[in-house]
Amino acid sequence: MADYHEMWKDLGMDVETHDQLCEVLPQAFGDVYLSQENRPEGMDYFNFVVAEIHGVRPAELIEHQKKGGKVFGTFCVYVPDEIVFAADAIATGLCGGSQFWVPGGEKVLPTNTCPLIKASVGARLDRTCPFFRIADMYVGETTCDGKKKAWEILSEDVPVHVMNLPQMKRAKDVKAWAEEIREFKDKVEEFTGNKVTADKLAASIRLINGKRKALQRLYDLRKNEKLPVSGCDALLISQIAFYDDPTRFAEMTNKLCDELDKRVEDGVSVVADGTKRIMLTGTPLAIPNWKLHNIVETSGGAVVCEEMCTGTRYFEHLVDESQTTVEGQIQALAERYMNINCACFTPNEGRIEDILRLAKEYNVDGVIDVNLKFCNLYDTEGYFVERAMKEAGIPVLGIETDYTDSDAQQLRTRVSAFIEMLNNA
Amino acid sequence: MADYHEMWKDLGMDVETHDQLCEVLPQAFGDVYLSQENRPEGMDYFNFVVAEIHGVRPAELIEHQKKGGKVFGTFCVYVPDEIVFAADAIATGLCGGSQFWVPGGEKVLPTNTCPLIKASVGARLDRTCPFFRIADMYVGETTCDGKKKAWEILSEDVPVHVMNLPQMKRAKDVKAWAEEIREFKDKVEEFTGNKVTADKLAASIRLINGKRKALQRLYDLRKNEKLPVSGCDALLISQIAFYDDPTRFAEMTNKLCDELDKRVEDGVSVVADGTKRIMLTGTPLAIPNWKLHNIVETSGGAVVCEEMCTGTRYFEHLVDESQTTVEGQIQALAERYMNINCACFTPNEGRIEDILRLAKEYNVDGVIDVNLKFCNLYDTEGYFVERAMKEAGIPVLGIETDYTDSDAQQLRTRVSAFIEMLNNA
């Protein structure tokens, strides 16, 4: 790995503390990823991205800024990256997925806040992540209590624009979301000094759709009985999608998919015949949170789908590319994004339908409903999810966890028992 | 107390379990209230209301229903009672304030949910509160994650109408809230079969304003150096305001205020000169949650103001009575209600301004920032509240508690130390 210490110093990072993270990440990655057998060669690119995660991409973003470009940091799959790219700016995900950042968040947030929010706030305030330093403006949303209030704290340290996501999905709510997107466009134009024209927005809609199509292709390949790629690897790709250059990401993912196509043709699988196919549903798994996938896949199961923000919620549904006016494009964006079914909506029956549909499409043997501790939304909705699974005759296991390793052994016991039960069914 | 067992049975209540609550409530009330010295005679009415809380008022509501009237149950100070009363229906508060109902809620909700929500859901599903049985329709709102999702569970058992409260306070949000009130009006009209006319709405606006004015008068009296009424008593009145007949409530509160006026004239105080004046700020204290007031007032302090839903947020700001069209009245309602500063909004600087203003108006010596466990909104906002107090030189104590008594001793120690510190300052 190249030495990025100068760059990190220039970013005003706490380099000494950050070094502690740099020391443990390769080990963690190696344990989960490099120990896997029969990995596709196309994963080399994604391995490289992780190995240089706080180096290569940050350097690109800084390069972009040196040319006068802006970088927007986002935390949610409802925020339309298309607007950002249409203004010659770059959007990058900022969700913290490591326990490393949690204590920093707990200095200002209640302990009873989900680890994703605590880690995100900690990464900023402790100055221990280059992405959080680089982003010129953060884009927040009103998806949950914890995030909604965290923006207030973050906005004392960095410019934050908050989008008011409606809490329901009536016709007027889609209209209200279009209005929020319009205001976001105005804000982005003002902040970048660049105009979002219909041509530029059309191009960025195609750009982000291209990323979605690549992910759809990858996920479609996971529907095969002969599984050409592990759940761990697919998750890693989903996580990297939030950070990477969208053109290169789509290109590299498609390249991997070419290889996976060949595997399917040849009947190559990363798991033994009969390995139980698990779908995870629930709260997002931000990088480097690979805990549950690792447990499932070292306990005799295979993760074949994630009904999560780091999963199907990120790429299902394309934005209509046929609109030729900014107004029409904004409407198309609003409609596409309001199709995502997050537990922050009430009611959110669409998500139950999604899970049932995905369980069929991916030929799933069992569902694990995973909740990040203190996410009240997904935790409460789990009541409906688990009931619907039981009604549909799909075995389901409810799990609550955080970013620490303290429950790993207990989770392993429960997951193993679940898979054992599936094997004996 | 009269015997209401037949009525409770007719309501489909679990009378046996409910009897356990009936057994403990008088003792709890006696301990906190009847042990107070020098109480105003006007409190007799409110003592009576509590003594018969599951009898007299429920019987009135049932009488109203027998005449074809409807009853709406509400959970939030943003829901405009005016609309309900204008349709010849009755609105009644439904927030659960006792640990008694919490385990029932925990059967379906995450343990990490605030006790108020758990108690409210438990009171309904366990059939242990007449108000929860009587209400023909519940009115929910999207104020917090926990409530938003709890409506989904409750709506399987009772009709629920959910109002989408905006999460910000821009001009368009006030407009959106007016639109929600309009839809609520349509819903209430449809459900009751009664038309909400401008005349009827004008009358109900005056009715609810009358209740607010009575509470304002009561709270104004608490601003006197010679404190004519205890915090415990004032809290009880605030709590009863959510349930009682608004006309009678205003009448009885005004009658009490006449007596308190006399006390002020005569220099009568319920506490010794120099008793430290405490303001509570934070999450609501639903009946029969008197824990913190009792602790403060038996530890040498006096509660002189509650910046809470059960407090100033409920009655500050009147609805403009000069509007003569339903459209104008709805706009006036939207503006009045959007003036309330709840932590569910982002940002919510108005609340800090309220607290600083109230601290002056009530000549407060110290502020206790009290949070119901797992209320992420007020807990996070506490960061700003407590900082603002320190900056203003107002001593502040942050407390997190729930409905159990397990922390009472610890709270007493902390509150005593706080008051001791104020005494020595």
Interface residues (C-beta under 8 A of the other chain):
Chain A: V108 L109 P110 N112 T113 T142 C144 D145 G146 K148 K149 A150 W151 E152 I153 S155 V162 N164 L165 P166 Q167 M168 K172 D173 A176 E179 A343 C344 T346 P347 N348 K373 F374 N376 L377 D379 T380 E381 G382 Y383 F384
Chain B: V108 L109 P110 N112 T113 T142 C144 D145 G146 K148 K149 A150 W151 E152 I153 S155 V162 N164 P166 Q167 M168 K172 D173 A176 E179 A343 C344 T346 P347 N348 K373 F374 N376 L377 D379 T380 E381 G382 Y383 F384
